[in-house]
Amino acid sequence: MKILITAPYHDKAQQALKEQFGEIIYKPWKLQERAYNEGELIALLTETGANALITEHDHVTAAVIEAFPDLQFIGVCRGTPSNVAVATATAKGIPVFNTPARNAQAVAEMFIANLINLLRNTFEGVAWLEGEHWEAGAHTSYLQFKGNEIAGKTIGMVGFGAVGQTIANLVRHFPAEILYYDPFYTSEEPDYKKVSLEDIFRLSDVVSIHLPVTKETEGMIGEELIGLMKKDAIFVNTARAVVVQREALLSAIESNAIRGAILDVFDHEPPDALDYRLIHHKNVLATPHIAGATFEVEDHHADIMNKALRGFYAEGNRNVRQLVNRDVLSAKTH
């Protein structure tokens, strides 16, 4: 097998694939500082003669798959393979693998960092200090920027997958109480309490969103749920903006119905005028979709992908959780 890898992939992981499958061609998209588009990917697959692909952000469209219907597999180094025409791959009998949880630790650490910064008024204090407002003998900073601790807070997770569980495992040691809502998962951990969606918003000091984008979740978080939040509660979204009705969130922020928000994702990227109203609000800590952006994430996704491919092909495990399109097992054998 000849595998074209366009995702960032560390040397040790490449060597492991080479030993298992044969030839590796490494053409990471980062060399051109953008993902390969449809035409470029078709040209690259033609030029290299690869019969398998490991990608990250490249445009693996239906046209690409139609041009290479005999691909042995497509690996997508992302939690959600939204850049791949999965239905077309399934119709052609091509297994598609993803790397869920590759950025769980990164997002969890960013969650904690930003929550502490918002609770402790860190950035306001830094701006005050850099503005040279510190006068001799004054206790202004101590009084003006006094904040709160995570310890003792109730943190509610909407969706309790890898990211939510990683956050929970860290913040419970502050300690904090963990509530979660997830209709598809029940934790065996006694320290975590499964509650209704309404109770997450009603009881939590911090509401954190960890939902995938589906027809059911688009716009799922709206005025009714946000209206249940405590006045001093904080809303956090490091998942996907489309699951939240931003007008409802903006209204709650601008009317001081809640304490504030921590946002890493927006309806439009780059943001539009309404997004910027949220971003510029003094009670919002906004970051430019970087919660999962660490160098280590690239190591994680390579290791997760290799483990999945080893399990599926070398060990014959057809139940690897990274197989996105399970219907392919009955469509065609690779």
Secondary structure, DSSP 4 states (H G I P E B T S, - for coil): -EEEE-S---HHHHHHHHHHHSEEEE--GGGGTS---HHHHHHHHHHHT-SEEEESSS-B-HHHHHH-TT-S-EEE-SSS-TTB-HHHHHHTT--EEE-TTTTHHHHHHHHHHHHHHHHTTHHHHHHHHHTT---TT--HHHHHT----STT-EEEEES-SHHHHHHHHHHTTS--EEEEE-TT-----TTEEE--HHHHHHH-SEEEE-----TTTTT-B-HHHHTTS-TT-EEEE-S-GGGB-HHHHHHHHHTTSSSEEEES--SSSS--HHHHHHHHSTTEEE-SS-TT--HHHHHHHHHHHHHHHIIIIIS--TT-TTBS-TTHHHH---
